[in-house]
Amino acid sequence: MTQPDALQQATMRLNAALDALESFSSQMFAEGEGGASMATLQQQVRFLSEERDRLLKELDVERARVRRLEAANDEVSDRLETVVGTLKEIMPAMPG
């Protein structure tokens, strides 16, 4: 899975969780005083907290992956610069 795909999926899950929270809070306020119980609210908060924690872990994994890719990119770039420099040195020495 590529980084944009993983981030897009994480964003979609976060949006779905926020939609669920919005829907739930609308129901709670619509029901007034006799609305959602404290246990139900605690369950929703627990679910959203777990989802947030999971998304943060995924974000950390993706950030680490980005750092590894950037390091690999820097190394490949340095190697290519060395090869190009060597080729430039060799080319004038070649007859033609």
C-alpha positions as protocol buffer text, in pm:
chain_id: "A"
residue {
  index: 1
  type: MET
  ca { x: 0 y: 0 z: 0 }
}
residue {
  index: 2
  type: THR
  ca { x: 140 y: 338 z: -95 }
}
residue {
  index: 3
  type: GLN
  ca { x: 161 y: 625 z: 146 }
}
residue {
  index: 4
  type: PRO
  ca { x: -115 y: 832 z: -18 }
}
residue {
  index: 5
  type: ASP
  ca { x: -343 y: 525 z: -17 }
}
residue {
  index: 6
  type: ALA
  ca { x: -277 y: 455 z: 351 }
}
residue {
  index: 7
  type: LEU
  ca { x: -326 y: 817 z: 448 }
}
residue {
  index: 8
  type: GLN
  ca { x: -642 y: 837 z: 237 }
}
residue {
  index: 9
  type: GLN
  ca { x: -781 y: 526 z: 404 }
}
residue {
  index: 10
  type: ALA
  ca { x: -694 y: 661 z: 748 }
}
residue {
  index: 11
  type: THR
  ca { x: -862 y: 990 z: 659 }
}
residue {
  index: 12
  type: MET
  ca { x: -1171 y: 806 z: 538 }
}
residue {
  index: 13
  type: ARG
  ca { x: -1190 y: 607 z: 865 }
}
residue {
  index: 14
  type: LEU
  ca { x: -1145 y: 925 z: 1068 }
}
residue {
  index: 15
  type: ASN
  ca { x: -1421 y: 1095 z: 870 }
}
residue {
  index: 16
  type: ALA
  ca { x: -1648 y: 794 z: 923 }
}
residue {
  index: 17
  type: ALA
  ca { x: -1580 y: 806 z: 1298 }
}
residue {
  index: 18
  type: LEU
  ca { x: -1653 y: 1178 z: 1306 }
}
residue {
  index: 19
  type: ASP
  ca { x: -1975 y: 1121 z: 1110 }
}
residue {
  index: 20
  type: ALA
  ca { x: -2076 y: 854 z: 1361 }
}
residue {
  index: 21
  type: LEU
  ca { x: -2002 y: 1091 z: 1648 }
}
residue {
  index: 22
  type: GLU
  ca { x: -2199 y: 1369 z: 1482 }
}
residue {
  index: 23
  type: SER
  ca { x: -2493 y: 1136 z: 1422 }
}
residue {
  index: 24
  type: PHE
  ca { x: -2479 y: 1009 z: 1778 }
}
residue {
  index: 25
  type: SER
  ca { x: -2458 y: 1358 z: 1928 }
}
residue {
  index: 26
  type: SER
  ca { x: -2750 y: 1474 z: 1711 }
}
residue {
  index: 27
  type: GLN
  ca { x: -2958 y: 1185 z: 1841 }
}
residue {
  index: 28
  type: MET
  ca { x: -2855 y: 1257 z: 2197 }
}
residue {
  index: 29
  type: PHE
  ca { x: -2948 y: 1622 z: 2181 }
}
residue {
  index: 30
  type: ALA
  ca { x: -3270 y: 1547 z: 1991 }
}
residue {
  index: 31
  type: GLU
  ca { x: -3378 y: 1309 z: 2266 }
}
residue {
  index: 32
  type: GLY
  ca { x: -3330 y: 1579 z: 2528 }
}
residue {
  index: 33
  type: GLU
  ca { x: -3306 y: 1496 z: 2895 }
}
residue {
  index: 34
  type: GLY
  ca { x: -3418 y: 1136 z: 2850 }
}
residue {
  index: 35
  type: GLY
  ca { x: -3148 y: 1082 z: 2588 }
}
residue {
  index: 36
  type: ALA
  ca { x: -2839 y: 865 z: 2585 }
}
residue {
  index: 37
  type: SER
  ca { x: -2722 y: 704 z: 2903 }
}
residue {
  index: 38
  type: MET
  ca { x: -2386 y: 775 z: 3056 }
}
residue {
  index: 39
  type: ALA
  ca { x: -2277 y: 418 z: 2977 }
}
residue {
  index: 40
  type: THR
  ca { x: -2358 y: 469 z: 2610 }
}
residue {
  index: 41
  type: LEU
  ca { x: -2163 y: 795 z: 2606 }
}
residue {
  index: 42
  type: GLN
  ca { x: -1867 y: 630 z: 2775 }
}
residue {
  index: 43
  type: GLN
  ca { x: -1879 y: 348 z: 2522 }
}
residue {
  index: 44
  type: GLN
  ca { x: -1875 y: 596 z: 2233 }
}
residue {
  index: 45
  type: VAL
  ca { x: -1586 y: 790 z: 2388 }
}
residue {
  index: 46
  type: ARG
  ca { x: -1394 y: 465 z: 2442 }
}
residue {
  index: 47
  type: PHE
  ca { x: -1455 y: 357 z: 2081 }
}
residue {
  index: 48
  type: LEU
  ca { x: -1345 y: 694 z: 1941 }
}
residue {
  index: 49
  type: SER
  ca { x: -1039 y: 701 z: 2166 }
}
residue {
  index: 50
  type: GLU
  ca { x: -937 y: 355 z: 2049 }
}
residue {
  index: 51
  type: GLU
  ca { x: -989 y: 456 z: 1686 }
}
residue {
  index: 52
  type: ARG
  ca { x: -782 y: 771 z: 1740 }
}
residue {
  index: 53
  type: ASP
  ca { x: -503 y: 571 z: 1903 }
}
residue {
  index: 54
  type: ARG
  ca { x: -505 y: 320 z: 1618 }
}
residue {
  index: 55
  type: LEU
  ca { x: -492 y: 598 z: 1359 }
}
residue {
  index: 56
  type: LEU
  ca { x: -205 y: 765 z: 1544 }
}
residue {
  index: 57
  type: LYS
  ca { x: -11 y: 438 z: 1537 }
}
residue {
  index: 58
  type: GLU
  ca { x: -75 y: 403 z: 1164 }
}
residue {
  index: 59
  type: LEU
  ca { x: 36 y: 761 z: 1113 }
}
residue {
  index: 60
  type: ASP
  ca { x: 358 y: 692 z: 1305 }
}
residue {
  index: 61
  type: VAL
  ca { x: 422 y: 385 z: 1088 }
}
residue {
  index: 62
  type: GLU
  ca { x: 367 y: 588 z: 772 }
}
residue {
  index: 63
  type: ARG
  ca { x: 592 y: 869 z: 896 }
}
residue {
  index: 64
  type: ALA
  ca { x: 868 y: 617 z: 969 }
}
residue {
  index: 65
  type: ARG
  ca { x: 820 y: 473 z: 621 }
}
residue {
  index: 66
  type: VAL
  ca { x: 850 y: 820 z: 470 }
}
residue {
  index: 67
  type: ARG
  ca { x: 1174 y: 879 z: 662 }
}
residue {
  index: 68
  type: ARG
  ca { x: 1313 y: 546 z: 534 }
}
residue {
  index: 69
  type: LEU
  ca { x: 1214 y: 630 z: 178 }
}
residue {
  index: 70
  type: GLU
  ca { x: 1369 y: 975 z: 204 }
}
residue {
  index: 71
  type: ALA
  ca { x: 1693 y: 824 z: 335 }
}
residue {
  index: 72
  type: ALA
  ca { x: 1696 y: 569 z: 52 }
}
residue {
  index: 73
  type: ASN
  ca { x: 1627 y: 846 z: -197 }
}
residue {
  index: 74
  type: ASP
  ca { x: 1917 y: 1051 z: -60 }
}
residue {
  index: 75
  type: GLU
  ca { x: 2151 y: 751 z: -81 }
}
residue {
  index: 76
  type: VAL
  ca { x: 2049 y: 669 z: -439 }
}
residue {
  index: 77
  type: SER
  ca { x: 2082 y: 1034 z: -536 }
}
residue {
  index: 78
  type: ASP
  ca { x: 2435 y: 1049 z: -389 }
}
residue {
  index: 79
  type: ARG
  ca { x: 2532 y: 731 z: -574 }
}
residue {
  index: 80
  type: LEU
  ca { x: 2395 y: 863 z: -901 }
}
residue {
  index: 81
  type: GLU
  ca { x: 2588 y: 1187 z: -857 }
}
residue {
  index: 82
  type: THR
  ca { x: 2905 y: 982 z: -804 }
}
residue {
  index: 83
  type: VAL
  ca { x: 2837 y: 775 z: -1118 }
}
residue {
  index: 84
  type: VAL
  ca { x: 2765 y: 1086 z: -1326 }
}
residue {
  index: 85
  type: GLY
  ca { x: 3085 y: 1247 z: -1199 }
}
residue {
  index: 86
  type: THR
  ca { x: 3284 y: 936 z: -1285 }
}
residue {
  index: 87
  type: LEU
  ca { x: 3128 y: 920 z: -1632 }
}
residue {
  index: 88
  type: LYS
  ca { x: 3212 y: 1285 z: -1692 }
}
residue {
  index: 89
  type: GLU
  ca { x: 3575 y: 1214 z: -1599 }
}
residue {
  index: 90
  type: ILE
  ca { x: 3590 y: 909 z: -1828 }
}
residue {
  index: 91
  type: MET
  ca { x: 3416 y: 1065 z: -2130 }
}
residue {
  index: 92
  type: PRO
  ca { x: 3685 y: 1324 z: -2220 }
}
residue {
  index: 93
  type: ALA
  ca { x: 3947 y: 1049 z: -2202 }
}
residue {
  index: 94
  type: MET
  ca { x: 3764 y: 836 z: -2458 }
}
residue {
  index: 95
  type: PRO
  ca { x: 3856 y: 891 z: -2822 }
}
residue {
  index: 96
  type: GLY
  ca { x: 3580 y: 1000 z: -3052 }
}
